[in-house]
């Protein structure tokens, strides 16, 4: 999953971050919500890595 996130540009990561957050807020299934937030956390980390590296 991390390798896939590394291949996504920063603008797309921000878009994905927003969509995952909204989806996490909408779901009522705890297991699904937990998985969404796990992926959201990985996306957040990917954004930080790209920002720190100065890459898009």
N, C-alpha and C positions, 0 to 999 in steps of 0.2 A: 504494500500500500504506500509506503513512504517513497519508493522509487517512482511510483505513478504520480504522486503529488509533486515530486521534484521536476517532472516533465511539464507541468502546467505553469503557464505564465502568471505573473502576479495579479493582473487584472482579473483573470479567470478564477484565481484562488479567492479573491475578495468576493466575487460573485457566488462561488460555491459556498463560501463561509456564510454569507447572508441566507442563501437558500436552505442550507442545513440547519441553521439556527431557527428559521421559520418553521421548517418541517418538524424539528424537535419540539417546538412549542405547541404544534397542532396535534401531535400523536398522543393517544391516551394509553398506549401499550408501553409499560415500563421497560420491557426488554428491548423493544424497538427504539425507544427513546434513549436508552443507555448506549446502544450501538451507534446511533446518530451522533451522540455527544462524544463518543470515542473517536469517530471519524472527524468530527469538528475540531477536536483537540489536535489531531494530526495535521489538519489543514492550518490551524493557528500556528503550530510549530513550523510548518513549511513556509508560511508567510514571514515569520520572524527570521528564518534562515535566509530567505531571499532578500529581505530588507537589510540584514546585516552584511550579506555578501555583495549587495549593490547590484544584483542581477534581476532581470525581468523574467 
